[in-house]
Amino acid sequence: MKSRLINPLGSRIPFLLLLAALFAPLNIAQANTLGEDTLTAIEKLYTHNGFSADFNQISKLAALEITETASGKAWFNHPEKMRWLYLSPQRHEIITNGQTLWIDRPDQEQVMRGDAQKFFKSGAGGAFLADIGRMRKNFTMEVKETTDTHISLLLTAKQENPDLVTLLIRVSRTTHEIQQVTTQNTYGDTTSFEFTHIQFKPMEPAIFEFKIPEGYSIIEMDYTKKGPDPWKTR
């Protein structure tokens, strides 16, 4: 008598495998379509539109196990114009008109001045928000999470960049506003911004200019070596 193996689940396993084979590619395709549609909606909303928002920032230094927090208000105008006003823990500003970058430290009566294009090239922190078009150009994208209220997109840098390896953005599924941005560098350090009270409106050019006060010391940024992190909260 020939022996044979009996599947205690009958024919259910082949049927389930067939379902998995049929629907898994469809789910991946749906996710890719959803990601592309979301990215297109973001570009349509943010490109050529000025906006402002309140922000809360959390920075984590992995090696030192240090967490720093900050908060303030930010203004953006396409392309490459932005102003970050830090109100806590120490007042300071990051300002650029797309050509010159200023980092104002009023408590030290000091301003750092540099080339904005070299600053934007790194893409670190929240700089990409001033030119949303950089997302599609400089990153690959995958859908990380979806819920009824938001979608999270993981953007991975196409070119090796120690300052910026990935961007994780959380986007509202109804308004397509970017609610949260988390950047990670090659050392595992992360900087997260959560945005609230987002308002889209025309921005006055003067917002993105900075007149150096009399008596200030001026430090020219040296891009040939690692300089101070402009997103550092203290």
N, CA, C and O of each residue as an XYZ file, in Angstrom:
936
protein
N       0.858     -1.191      0.000
C       0.000      0.000      0.000
C       0.891      1.236      0.000
O       1.842      1.336      0.775
N       0.564      2.172     -0.882
C       1.333      3.411     -0.936
C       0.878      4.356      0.164
O      -0.316      4.511      0.418
N       1.863      4.990      0.818
C       1.534      5.960      1.850
C       1.468      7.355      1.229
O       2.140      7.614      0.230
N       0.704      8.218      1.779
C       0.625      9.574      1.285
C       0.453     10.535      2.453
O      -0.110     10.179      3.489
N       0.936     11.738      2.277
C       0.847     12.742      3.316
C      -0.494     13.446      3.218
O      -0.963     13.783      2.131
N      -1.092     13.656      4.365
C      -2.392     14.304      4.414
C      -2.224     15.717      4.931
O      -1.616     15.926      5.981
N      -2.754     16.688      4.209
C      -2.748     18.082      4.644
C      -3.937     18.290      5.563
O      -5.076     18.255      5.097
N      -3.712     18.508      6.874
C      -4.824     18.631      7.802
C      -5.727     19.824      7.475
O      -6.878     19.859      7.909
N      -5.218     20.804      6.714
C      -6.030     21.961      6.360
C      -6.702     21.796      4.996
O      -7.291     22.730      4.451
N      -6.591     20.569      4.461
C      -7.228     20.309      3.188
C      -6.607     21.164      2.095
O      -5.382     21.235      1.989
N      -7.415     21.802      1.295
C      -6.935     22.595      0.155
C      -6.814     24.068      0.484
O      -6.637     24.882     -0.423
N      -6.906     24.438      1.760
C      -6.906     25.853      2.125
C      -5.554     26.506      1.891
O      -5.488     27.668      1.489
N      -4.446     25.751      2.145
C      -3.118     26.359      1.998
C      -2.845     26.771      0.559
O      -2.432     27.909      0.336
N      -3.057     25.891     -0.445
C      -2.856     26.349     -1.825
C      -3.734     27.546     -2.179
O      -3.304     28.435     -2.914
N      -4.948     27.571     -1.665
C      -5.859     28.672     -1.956
C      -5.347     29.988     -1.361
O      -5.399     31.037     -2.002
N      -4.847     29.906     -0.107
C      -4.315     31.101      0.538
C      -3.054     31.600     -0.165
O      -2.849     32.805     -0.311
N      -2.214     30.660     -0.598
C      -1.015     31.052     -1.331
C      -1.371     31.737     -2.643
O      -0.712     32.688     -3.064
N      -2.433     31.232     -3.283
C      -2.876     31.833     -4.523
C      -3.365     33.264     -4.291
O      -3.078     34.169     -5.074
N      -4.112     33.447     -3.193
C      -4.591     34.781     -2.862
C      -3.425     35.735     -2.606
O      -3.428     36.880     -3.058
N      -2.416     35.230     -1.861
C      -1.250     36.071     -1.560
C      -0.525     36.470     -2.840
O      -0.090     37.611     -2.993
N      -0.401     35.512     -3.758
C       0.295     35.794     -5.012
C      -0.458     36.809     -5.854
O       0.147     37.633     -6.540
N      -1.797     36.743     -5.797
C      -2.612     37.636     -6.602
C      -2.652     39.061     -6.050
O      -2.599     40.037     -6.799
N      -2.749     39.156     -4.714
C      -3.013     40.463     -4.120
C      -1.764     41.197     -3.638
O      -1.797     42.422     -3.523
N      -0.664     40.498     -3.353
C       0.534     41.183     -2.878
C       1.066     42.203     -3.886
O       1.363     43.333     -3.499
N       1.199     41.834     -5.189
C       1.662     42.836     -6.144
C       0.709     44.016     -6.260
O       1.141     45.153     -6.449
N      -0.600     43.742     -6.147
C      -1.589     44.806     -6.229
C      -1.421     45.785     -5.083
O      -1.525     46.994     -5.289
N      -1.161     45.285     -3.870
C      -0.970     46.159     -2.714
C       0.256     47.043     -2.894
O       0.232     48.230     -2.566
N       1.319     46.458     -3.414
C       2.533     47.231     -3.658
C       2.257     48.316     -4.694
O       2.687     49.459     -4.543
N       1.543     47.944     -5.735
C       1.212     48.915     -6.778
C       0.326     50.028     -6.230
O       0.506     51.199     -6.564
N      -0.624     49.656     -5.394
C      -1.494     50.658     -4.790
C      -0.698     51.613     -3.908
O      -0.930     52.822     -3.922
N       0.242     51.063     -3.141
C       1.070     51.903     -2.271
C       1.910     52.872     -3.091
O       2.044     54.044     -2.738
N       2.478     52.371     -4.193
C       3.291     53.238     -5.045
C       2.453     54.355     -5.655
O       2.890     55.503     -5.733
N       1.231     54.002     -6.090
C       0.333     55.005     -6.659
C      -0.062     56.041     -5.618
O      -0.092     57.240     -5.895
N      -0.369     55.556     -4.403
C      -0.735     56.460     -3.321
C       0.417     57.400     -2.989
O       0.208     58.593     -2.774
N       1.635     56.861     -2.948
C       2.810     57.683     -2.665
C       3.027     58.740     -3.732
O       3.291     59.899     -3.414
N       2.918     58.349     -5.003
C       3.104     59.302     -6.096
C       2.023     60.375     -6.086
O       2.308     61.554     -6.293
N       0.778     59.959     -5.845
C      -0.319     60.930     -5.795
C      -0.122     61.924     -4.644
O      -0.397     63.116     -4.779
N       0.363     61.403     -3.506
C       0.596     62.270     -2.349
C       1.717     63.255     -2.627
O       1.607     64.436     -2.296
N       2.793     62.774     -3.232
C       3.924     63.643     -3.551
C       3.520     64.726     -4.549
O       3.934     65.879     -4.425
N       2.722     64.356     -5.523
C       2.231     65.334     -6.502
C       1.359     66.394     -5.834
O       1.461     67.580     -6.147
N       0.502     65.957     -4.910
C      -0.366     66.895     -4.185
C       0.456     67.852     -3.316
O       0.131     69.035     -3.214
N       1.526     67.336     -2.690
C       2.413     68.184     -1.881
C       3.074     69.240     -2.754
O       3.122     70.418     -2.399
N       3.583     68.803     -3.899
C       4.250     69.736     -4.811
C       3.285     70.824     -5.282
O       3.657     71.994     -5.360
N       2.066     70.444     -5.591
C       1.068     71.408     -6.053
C       0.736     72.424     -4.956
O       0.545     73.608     -5.233
N       0.669     71.947     -3.708
C       0.296     72.817     -2.596
C       1.430     73.761     -2.196
O       1.195     74.940     -1.930
N       2.657     73.242     -2.152
C       3.765     74.009     -1.587
C       4.573     74.804     -2.614
O       5.168     75.825     -2.268
N       4.603     74.354     -3.869
C       5.404     75.051     -4.870
C       4.740     76.378     -5.235
O       3.545     76.433     -5.522
N       5.533     77.435     -5.217
C       5.089     78.790     -5.556
C       4.133     79.385     -4.528
O       3.521     80.422     -4.781
N       3.999     78.742     -3.376
C       3.154     79.272     -2.309
C       3.986     79.542     -1.066
O       4.798     78.709     -0.663
N       3.783     80.700     -0.462
C       4.409     80.968      0.819
C       3.563     80.392      1.943
O       2.345     80.272      1.814
N       4.208     80.037      3.038
C       3.446     79.552      4.190
C       4.223     79.793      5.474
O       5.441     79.972      5.470
N       3.480     79.792      6.566
C       4.086     79.926      7.888
C       3.523     78.838      8.788
O       2.471     78.265      8.503
N       4.232     78.557      9.878
C       3.786     77.521     10.809
C       4.501     77.679     12.137
O       5.615     78.200     12.199
N       3.854     77.228     13.190
C       4.537     77.050     14.468
C       5.215     75.692     14.437
O       4.732     74.773     13.776
N       6.342     75.555     15.150
C       7.023     74.263     15.140
C       7.539     73.888     16.523
O       7.869     74.740     17.348
N       7.595     72.594     16.738
C       8.289     72.000     17.878
C       9.361     71.081     17.328
O       9.098     70.277     16.434
N      10.553     71.195     17.851
C      11.697     70.444     17.350
C      12.250     69.527     18.430
O      12.376     69.921     19.590
N      12.581     68.285     18.034
C      13.249     67.338     18.922
C      14.498     66.826     18.203
O      14.396     66.230     17.131
N      15.657     67.053     18.782
C      16.917     66.599     18.201
C      17.538     65.553     19.118
O      17.653     65.756     20.326
N      17.938     64.423     18.517
C      18.534     63.335     19.288
C      19.909     63.003     18.740
O      20.061     62.696     17.557
N      20.913     63.067     19.613
C      22.279     62.680     19.265
C      22.483     61.249     19.722
O      22.584     60.979     20.918
N      22.542     60.335     18.766
C      22.538     58.909     19.085
C      23.727     58.485     19.933
O      23.554     57.780     20.927
N      24.936     58.905     19.553
C      26.142     58.453     20.239
C      26.193     58.921     21.691
O      26.664     58.196     22.568
N      25.709     60.131     21.937
C      25.770     60.708     23.284
C      24.482     60.506     24.074
O      24.404     60.841     25.256
N      23.461     59.946     23.396
C      22.160     59.736     24.030
C      21.626     61.037     24.633
O      21.143     61.068     25.765
N      21.728     62.103     23.844
C      21.259     63.424     24.264
C      20.024     63.810     23.443
O      20.000     63.636     22.224
N      19.020     64.324     24.110
C      17.819     64.816     23.443
C      17.627     66.285     23.780
O      17.627     66.666     24.950
N      17.463     67.111     22.748
C      17.236     68.545     22.931
C      15.904     68.917     22.292
O      15.516     68.354     21.268
N      15.214     69.863     22.901
C      13.933     70.317     22.360
C      13.967     71.822     22.130
O      14.723     72.547     22.778
N      13.143     72.275     21.203
C      13.052     73.698     20.899
C      11.691     73.964     20.274
O      10.988     73.040     19.864
N      11.331     75.240     20.208
C      10.064     75.610     19.578
C      10.157     77.028     19.053
O      11.013     77.810     19.468
N       9.259     77.345     18.131
C       9.254     78.681     17.561
C       8.296     78.789     16.401
O       7.288     78.084     16.340
N       8.621     79.685     15.472
C       7.771     79.934     14.313
C       8.646     80.010     13.068
O       9.790     80.460     13.135
N       8.106     79.569     11.930
C       8.885     79.560     10.692
C       8.063     80.101      9.532
O       6.841     79.963      9.497
N       8.766     80.728      8.572
C       8.156     81.258      7.354
C       8.930     80.725      6.159
O      10.152     80.583      6.216
N       8.215     80.430      5.068
C       8.851     79.878      3.872
C       8.269     80.529      2.624
O       7.096     80.901      2.580
N       9.116     80.654      1.618
C       8.655     81.133      0.322
C       9.461     80.435     -0.761
O      10.688     80.374     -0.687
N       8.785     79.917     -1.745
C       9.442     79.209     -2.841
C      10.035     80.221     -3.821
O       9.378     81.209     -4.152
N      11.272     79.993     -4.293
C      12.163     78.908     -3.884
C      13.240     79.391     -2.908
O      13.725     80.517     -3.013
N      13.595     78.550     -1.989
C      14.786     78.680     -1.152
C      14.822     79.918     -0.265
O      15.892     80.468     -0.004
N      13.673     80.349      0.190
C      13.624     81.446      1.150
C      12.944     80.944      2.420
O      11.883     80.323      2.363
N      13.559     81.217      3.556
C      12.960     80.765      4.807
C      13.501     81.578      5.974
O      14.566     82.190      5.899
N      12.736     81.563      7.044
C      13.135     82.216      8.287
C      12.621     81.373      9.441
O      11.416     81.150      9.558
N      13.520     80.902     10.292
C      13.172     80.140     11.488
C      13.463     81.003     12.709
O      14.609     81.380     12.953
N      12.441     81.307     13.458
C      12.593     82.074     14.698
C      12.449     81.115     15.874
O      11.355     80.633     16.168
N      13.564     80.847     16.539
C      13.549     79.989     17.731
C      13.237     80.857     18.950
O      13.934     81.833     19.227
N      12.198     80.491     19.659
C      11.804     81.226     20.856
C      12.224     80.513     22.137
O      12.366     81.142     23.186
N      12.420     79.209     22.049
C      12.804     78.405     23.206
C      13.713     77.275     22.733
O      13.462     76.715     21.666
N      14.766     76.913     23.486
C      15.152     77.420     24.807
C      15.913     78.751     24.761
O      15.944     79.482     25.751
N      16.526     79.066     23.616
C      17.233     80.342     23.475
C      16.813     80.978     22.163
O      16.714     80.302     21.139
N      16.571     82.262     22.198
C      16.136     82.968     20.994
C      17.284     83.073     19.988
O      18.361     83.568     20.318
N      17.049     82.608     18.770
C      17.967     82.826     17.668
C      17.211     82.591     16.368
O      16.082     82.099     16.378
N      17.834     82.943     15.254
C      17.152     82.848     13.972
C      18.056     82.255     12.897
O      19.274     82.433     12.913
N      17.425     81.546     11.963
C      18.066     81.081     10.736
C      17.314     81.754      9.595
O      16.107     81.555      9.453
N      18.006     82.548      8.780
C      17.352     83.357      7.752
C      18.104     83.199      6.438
O      19.335     83.202      6.417
N      17.361     83.061      5.340
C      18.005     83.071      4.038
C      17.063     83.635      2.986
O      15.859     83.376      3.009
N      17.626     84.413      2.061
C      16.885     84.941      0.923
C      17.153     84.132     -0.341
O      16.801     84.549     -1.444
N      17.778     82.975     -0.167
C      18.104     82.120     -1.292
C      19.523     82.290     -1.786
O      20.036     81.448     -2.523
N      20.165     83.386     -1.380
C      21.549     83.650     -1.778
C      22.481     83.677     -0.570
O      23.537     83.043     -0.569
N      22.073     84.423      0.457
C      22.877     84.536      1.672
C      22.148     83.864      2.832
O      20.926     83.952      2.947
N      22.904     83.203      3.677
C      22.372     82.578      4.886
C      22.919     83.321      6.101
O      24.117     83.590      6.194
N      22.021     83.649      7.030
C      22.431     84.271      8.287
C      21.940     83.418      9.449
O      20.807     82.936      9.435
N      22.778     83.236     10.440
C      22.372     82.599     11.700
C      22.633     83.628     12.797
O      23.776     83.913     13.154
N      21.551     84.168     13.311
C      21.630     85.285     14.257
C      21.551     84.772     15.685
O      20.605     84.075     16.052
N      22.556     85.122     16.494
C      22.582     84.795     17.916
C      22.587     86.109     18.703
O      23.655     86.599     19.068
N      21.417     86.681     18.968
C      21.366     88.009     19.600
C      21.960     88.050     20.997
O      22.480     89.088     21.408
N      21.899     86.945     21.739
C      22.456     86.950     23.085
C      23.975     87.070     23.061
O      24.591     87.493     24.039
N      24.582     86.685     21.911
C      26.033     86.785     21.757
C      26.438     87.977     20.881
O      27.623     88.223     20.658
N      25.418     88.722     20.385
C      25.657     89.812     19.437
C      26.561     89.329     18.304
O      27.578     89.942     17.980
N      26.148     88.210     17.719
C      26.969     87.543     16.711
C      26.079     87.000     15.601
O      24.982     86.506     15.861
N      26.555     87.093     14.368
C      25.856     86.492     13.243
C      26.852     85.697     12.413
O      27.960     86.156     12.135
N      26.438     84.498     12.024
C      27.214     83.704     11.083
C      26.622     83.935      9.702
O      25.402     83.947      9.536
N      27.483     84.117      8.718
C      27.032     84.439      7.361
C      27.681     83.486      6.369
O      28.875     83.200      6.460
N      26.879     82.991      5.411
C      27.437     82.046      4.456
C      26.633     81.985      3.164
O      25.671     82.728      2.970
N      27.052     81.086      2.293
C      26.434     80.872      0.986
C      25.211     79.975      1.162
O      25.343     78.829      1.592
N      24.028     80.485      0.835
C      22.801     79.720      1.027
C      22.762     78.475      0.157
O      22.229     77.446      0.574
N      23.320     78.553     -1.051
C      23.263     77.404     -1.953
C      24.036     76.210     -1.401
O      23.612     75.065     -1.554
N      25.159     76.481     -0.766
C      25.928     75.391     -0.161
C      25.175     74.821      1.039
O      25.263     73.627      1.325
N      24.443     75.670      1.731
C      23.634     75.227      2.856
C      22.500     74.331      2.372
O      22.266     73.267      2.945
N      21.790     74.751      1.319
C      20.675     73.968      0.801
C      21.142     72.662      0.185
O      20.392     71.686      0.154
N      22.366     72.635     -0.303
C      22.887     71.426     -0.930
C      22.907     70.260      0.044
O      22.706     69.114     -0.358
N      23.149     70.541      1.326
C      23.174     69.471      2.325
C      21.776     68.925      2.572
O      21.610     67.739      2.854
N      20.764     69.793      2.464
C      19.381     69.353      2.643
C      19.013     69.004      4.063
O      17.908     68.518      4.304
N      19.894     69.234      5.007
C      19.661     68.812      6.385
C      18.576     69.657      7.044
O      18.189     70.710      6.537
N      18.100     69.173      8.178
C      17.088     69.892      8.936
C      15.826     70.100      8.133
O      15.362     69.185      7.452
N      15.263     71.298      8.205
C      14.039     71.603      7.476
C      14.271     72.389      6.213
O      13.340     72.998      5.687
N      15.507     72.391      5.705
C      15.847     73.230      4.552
C      15.038     72.864      3.314
O      14.712     73.744      2.518
N      14.705     71.583      3.132
C      14.023     71.162      1.914
C      12.635     71.792      1.789
O      12.082     71.840      0.690
N      12.064     72.275      2.896
C      10.727     72.858      2.857
C      10.688     74.147      2.044
O       9.622     74.563      1.592
N      11.832     74.775      1.859
C      11.890     75.999      1.070
C      11.945     75.713     -0.426
O      11.838     76.637     -1.233
N      12.108     74.457     -0.807
C      12.084     74.069     -2.224
C      11.634     72.612     -2.299
O      12.453     71.694     -2.342
N      10.325     72.425     -2.314
C       9.738     71.083     -2.269
C      10.169     70.226     -3.454
O      10.197     68.999     -3.360
N      10.505     70.869     -4.567
C      10.910     70.123     -5.754
C      12.131     69.257     -5.540
O      12.376     68.330     -6.312
N      12.900     69.545     -4.505
C      14.097     68.744     -4.222
C      13.752     67.318     -3.792
O      14.582     66.418     -3.910
N      12.531     67.110     -3.295
C      12.172     65.773     -2.820
C      12.237     64.753     -3.953
O      12.898     63.722     -3.831
N      11.557     65.043     -5.042
C      11.518     64.100     -6.165
C      12.875     63.994     -6.854
O      13.262     62.926     -7.330
N      13.600     65.128     -6.902
C      14.881     65.168     -7.601
C      15.977     64.428     -6.842
O      16.796     63.739     -7.450
N      15.996     64.567     -5.517
C      17.141     64.085     -4.738
C      16.886     62.819     -3.925
O      17.805     62.295     -3.296
N      15.628     62.315     -3.930
C      15.308     61.181     -3.071
C      14.499     60.119     -3.810
O      13.760     60.416     -4.748
N      14.660     58.874     -3.362
C      13.725     57.826     -3.736
C      12.654     57.756     -2.651
O      12.888     58.183     -1.521
N      11.500     57.228     -2.984
C      10.373     57.287     -2.062
C       9.722     55.931     -1.877
O       9.625     55.136     -2.812
N       9.276     55.680     -0.654
C       8.422     54.524     -0.380
C       7.403     54.904      0.686
O       7.672     55.726      1.562
N       6.234     54.292      0.593
C       5.198     54.527      1.585
C       5.531     53.719      2.832
O       5.675     52.498      2.768
N       5.652     54.399      3.960
C       6.038     53.743      5.206
C       4.823     53.357      6.041
O       4.811     52.300      6.673
N       3.802     54.211      6.043
C       2.626     53.942      6.877
C       1.433     54.705      6.318
O       1.577     55.817      5.811
N       0.261     54.102      6.415
C      -0.965     54.795      6.046
C      -2.010     54.570      7.129
O      -2.125     53.476      7.683
N      -2.771     55.620      7.422
C      -3.910     55.527      8.333
C      -5.060     56.283      7.678
O      -4.931     56.781      6.560
N      -6.173     56.364      8.379
C      -7.309     57.110      7.839
C      -7.016     58.608      7.756
O      -7.633     59.325      6.968
N      -6.066     59.078      8.578
C      -5.824     60.521      8.661
C      -4.522     60.971      8.002
O      -4.421     62.125      7.585
N      -3.534     60.101      7.897
C      -2.258     60.550      7.349
C      -1.541     59.439      6.598
O      -1.893     58.264      6.700
N      -0.532     59.839      5.847
C       0.358     58.920      5.162
C       1.787     59.334      5.461
O       2.105     60.524      5.452
N       2.648     58.366      5.726
C       4.057     58.640      6.002
C       4.904     58.160      4.827
O       4.785     57.014      4.395
N       5.751     59.036      4.319
C       6.632     58.719      3.201
C       8.077     58.726      3.678
O       8.524     59.670      4.329
N       8.803     57.661      3.345
C      10.229     57.581      3.657
C      11.003     57.929      2.401
O      10.896     57.244      1.384
N      11.789     59.004      2.477
C      12.595     59.463      1.354
C      14.057     59.177      1.655
O      14.577     59.594      2.690
N      14.714     58.468      0.755
C      16.120     58.093      0.931
C      16.964     58.835     -0.094
O      16.658     58.826     -1.287
N      18.030     59.478      0.380
C      18.879     60.284     -0.499
C      19.486     59.424     -1.609
O      19.994     58.331     -1.355
N      19.426     59.934     -2.847
C      19.987     59.207     -3.978
C      21.511     59.237     -3.963
O      22.160     58.268     -4.358
N      22.079     60.347     -3.508
C      23.527     60.475     -3.441
C      23.986     60.428     -1.992
O      23.292     60.897     -1.091
N      25.157     59.860     -1.785
C      25.684     59.729     -0.424
C      25.895     61.109      0.182
O      26.541     61.972     -0.413
N      25.344     61.304      1.369
C      25.414     62.590      2.053
C      25.423     62.320      3.555
O      24.405     61.902      4.106
N      26.542     62.548      4.222
C      26.608     62.237      5.650
C      25.634     63.048      6.502
O      25.249     62.614      7.587
N      25.234     64.231      6.010
C      24.331     65.079      6.783
C      22.877     64.655      6.665
O      22.067     64.965      7.538
N      22.542     63.954      5.597
C      21.146     63.582      5.380
C      21.061     62.252      4.637
O      21.393     62.162      3.455
N      20.609     61.224      5.352
C      20.438     59.898      4.756
C      18.980     59.670      4.395
O      18.672     59.222      3.290
N      18.073     59.979      5.333
C      16.647     59.778      5.082
C      15.821     60.965      5.589
O      16.218     61.682      6.507
N      14.665     61.141      4.961
C      13.627     62.064      5.407
C      12.355     61.242      5.607
O      11.945     60.502      4.712
N      11.747     61.367      6.749
C      10.456     60.727      6.987
C       9.441     61.848      7.166
O       9.548     62.639      8.104
N       8.459     61.923      6.277
C       7.472     62.989      6.366
C       6.081     62.399      6.583
O       5.702     61.404      5.965
N       5.337     63.039      7.473
C       3.947     62.642      7.728
C       3.038     63.702      7.126
O       3.168     64.890      7.423
N       2.121     63.263      6.281
C       1.303     64.167      5.492
C      -0.179     63.906      5.767
O      -0.601     62.752      5.837
N      -0.961     64.958      5.920
C      -2.408     64.819      6.089
C      -3.022     64.286      4.800
O      -2.694     64.761      3.713
N      -3.904     63.308      4.915
C      -4.526     62.733      3.728
C      -5.649     63.613      3.192
O      -6.096     63.422      2.062
N      -6.105     64.566      3.984
C      -7.193     65.437      3.533
C      -6.679     66.768      2.979
O      -7.149     67.230      1.939
N      -5.710     67.387      3.674
C      -5.207     68.695      3.242
C      -3.871     68.612      2.509
O      -3.481     69.557      1.823
N      -3.162     67.480      2.651
C      -1.824     67.273      2.095
C      -0.781     68.203      2.701
O       0.283     68.416      2.119
N      -1.087     68.753      3.864
C      -0.092     69.540      4.588
C       0.921     68.612      5.246
O       0.568     67.537      5.730
N       2.181     69.033      5.260
C       3.231     68.262      5.927
C       3.152     68.559      7.419
O       3.422     69.681      7.849
N       2.783     67.560      8.202
C       2.587     67.739      9.635
C       3.857     67.491     10.431
O       4.058     68.091     11.487
N       4.714     66.611      9.931
C       5.929     66.265     10.672
C       7.034     65.866      9.708
O       6.784     65.217      8.693
N       8.256     66.259     10.034
C       9.446     65.901      9.259
C      10.501     65.375     10.214
O      10.781     66.003     11.236
N      11.087     64.233      9.895
C      12.187     63.692     10.692
C      13.350     63.382      9.765
O      13.218     62.586      8.835
N      14.491     64.016     10.021
C      15.689     63.760      9.223
C      16.653     62.892     10.023
O      16.691     62.948     11.252
N      17.430     62.089      9.301
C      18.442     61.250      9.955
C      19.738     61.328      9.168
O      19.743     61.241      7.940
N      20.857     61.496      9.909
C      22.156     61.529      9.237
C      22.843     60.179      9.334
O      22.286     59.218      9.865
N      24.057     60.121      8.816
C      24.759     58.843      8.731
C      25.164     58.292     10.103
O      25.492     57.113     10.230
N      25.139     59.154     11.127
C      25.514     58.725     12.479
C      24.301     58.270     13.291
O      24.440     57.882     14.451
N      23.122     58.317     12.688
C      21.915     57.919     13.396
C      21.270     59.033     14.195
O      20.281     58.803     14.892
N      21.824     60.259     14.102
C      21.212     61.406     14.779
C      19.936     61.806     14.030
O      19.898     61.762     12.800
N      18.915     62.187     14.755
C      17.654     62.580     14.134
C      17.233     63.974     14.596
O      17.496     64.380     15.728
N      16.580     64.685     13.699
C      15.958     65.966     14.015
C      14.530     65.911     13.522
O      14.281     65.675     12.340
N      13.591     66.129     14.431
C      12.173     66.028     14.096
C      11.488     67.375     14.307
O      11.671     68.029     15.334
N      10.697     67.774     13.316
C       9.908     69.004     13.400
C       8.431     68.644     13.289
O       8.030     67.937     12.365
N       7.636     69.122     14.212
C       6.188     68.969     14.120
C       5.587     70.347     13.899
O       5.864     71.284     14.648
N       4.753     70.466     12.854
C       4.217     71.760     12.443
C       2.733     71.872     12.774
O       1.960     70.942     12.543
N       2.348     73.018     13.316
C       0.950     73.307     13.619
C       0.622     74.720     13.146
O       1.516     75.507     12.839
N      -0.659     75.025     13.094
C      -1.132     76.354     12.671
C      -0.512     76.757     11.329
O      -0.016     77.872     11.168
N      -0.552     75.832     10.378
C       0.006     76.084      9.048
C      -0.917     77.019      8.278
O      -2.125     76.792      8.206
N      -0.335     78.083      7.699
C      -1.104     79.054      6.924
C      -0.400     79.340      5.607
O       0.781     79.687      5.589
N      -1.123     79.196      4.511
C      -0.588     79.508      3.188
C      -1.034     80.917      2.807
O      -2.228     81.213      2.766
N      -0.058     81.777      2.529
C      -0.366     83.163      2.184
C       0.882     83.802      1.577
O       1.991     83.312      1.787
N       0.708     84.893      0.826
C       1.877     85.595      0.258
C       2.787     86.113      1.369
O       2.322     86.566      2.414
N       4.086     86.036      1.120
C       5.070     86.476      2.096
C       5.822     87.704      1.583
O       6.232     87.754      0.424
N       5.995     88.687      2.459
C       6.764     89.874      2.097
C       8.243     89.504      1.950
O       8.784     88.813      2.813
N       8.908     89.949      0.878
C      10.336     89.643      0.688
C      11.206     90.049      1.870
O      12.221     89.410      2.144
N      10.811     91.115      2.576
C      11.621     91.608      3.699
C      11.746     90.590      4.820
O      12.683     90.654      5.615
N      10.801     89.643      4.893
C      10.855     88.612      5.939
C      12.138     87.800      5.821
O      12.660     87.309      6.822
N      12.644     87.659      4.608
C      13.776     86.767      4.357
C      15.094     87.531      4.169
O      16.052     87.018      3.592
N      15.112     88.756      4.666
C      16.333     89.556      4.663
C      16.767     89.795      6.104
O      15.959     89.716      7.030
N      18.049     90.086      6.280
C      18.564     90.345      7.623
C      19.587     91.474      7.557
O      20.575     91.395      6.827
N      19.334     92.514      8.325
C      20.270     93.621      8.438
C      21.082     93.435      9.710
O      20.535     93.424     10.813
N      22.378     93.290      9.546
C      23.244     93.014     10.687
C      23.308     94.249     11.597
O      23.701     95.325     11.145
N      22.931     94.105     12.854
C      22.944     95.253     13.777
C      24.357     95.784     13.994
O      25.338     95.042     13.924
N      24.433     97.053     14.252
C      25.724     97.676     14.531
C      26.328     97.092     15.806
O      25.625     96.900     16.799
N      27.601     96.817     15.777
C      28.286     96.254     16.936
C      28.355     94.747     16.942
O      29.050     94.164     17.774
N      27.637     94.090     16.013
C      27.666     92.626     15.925
C      29.025     92.161     15.395
O      29.643     92.829     14.565
N      29.473     91.017     15.884
C      30.620     90.352     15.266
C      30.096     89.433     14.168
O      29.043     88.812     14.313
N      30.845     89.355     13.064
C      30.433     88.571     11.901
C      31.409     87.422     11.703
O      32.620     87.626     11.614
N      30.870     86.218     11.635
C      31.683     85.032     11.385
C      31.298     84.470     10.027
O      30.145     84.094      9.814
N      32.253     84.410      9.108
C      31.995     83.849      7.791
C      32.082     82.327      7.868
O      33.045     81.778      8.404
N      31.070     81.655      7.330
C      31.038     80.193      7.387
C      32.084     79.597      6.455
O      32.265     80.048      5.324
N      32.765     78.578      6.956
C      33.785     77.870      6.185
C      33.206     76.511      5.795
O      33.077     75.618      6.633
N      32.862     76.363      4.523
C      32.219     75.129      4.068
C      33.235     74.035      3.731
O      32.851     72.925      3.360
N      34.519     74.340      3.856
C      35.528     73.327      3.571
C      35.699     72.357      4.729
O      36.354     71.324      4.584
N      35.115     72.683      5.877
C      35.192     71.797      7.019
C      33.862     71.809      7.756
O      33.014     72.671      7.523
N      33.696     70.859      8.630
C      32.443     70.736      9.361
C      32.263     71.938     10.283
O      33.060     72.171     11.192
N      31.198     72.691     10.028
C      30.929     73.871     10.833
C      29.835     73.609     11.844
O      29.390     72.471     11.998
N      29.392     74.657     12.541
C      28.327     74.527     13.521
C      27.017     74.083     12.858
O      26.729     74.461     11.723
N      26.251     73.298     13.560
C      24.961     72.841     13.067
C      23.941     73.967     13.249
O      23.664     74.355     14.385
N      23.369     74.508     12.152
C      22.423     75.612     12.310
C      21.144     75.195     13.027
O      20.411     76.045     13.533
N      20.869     73.886     13.075
C      19.648     73.396     13.717
C      19.864     73.093     15.188
O      18.943     72.654     15.877
N      21.074     73.324     15.671
C      21.364     73.112     17.070
C      20.545     74.110     17.893
O      20.504     75.297     17.571
N      19.908     73.637     18.931
C      18.951     74.474     19.657
C      19.593     75.404     20.669
O      18.930     76.301     21.190
N      20.875     75.207     20.957
C      21.546     76.062     21.934
C      22.841     76.634     21.357
O      23.544     77.380     22.037
